[in-house]
Amino acid sequence: MKEYYVIFEQAGNNYSAYVPDLPGCISTGKTLAETEENIKEAIELYIDTLKEDGQPIPEPSIIGKPVSITV
């Protein structure tokens, strides 16, 4: 099992998501939950395509953590 870091962004009335370690792996959805499900499927399809093409599967390398500041 691999765990990839996903960036979620609110885009107007929708959400978008992308995976920095998998260039071009993106998805959208009407809700954050829908977007999360869609990006999971996109990651699986992305990796399946790499396998079919005999390409290496990138190792997760991005680490994220919220940082609190006082404003």
Secondary structure, DSSP 8 states (H G I E B T S, - for coil): ------EEEEETTEEEEE-TTSTT-EEEESSHHHHHHHHHHHHHHHHHHHHHTT-----------------
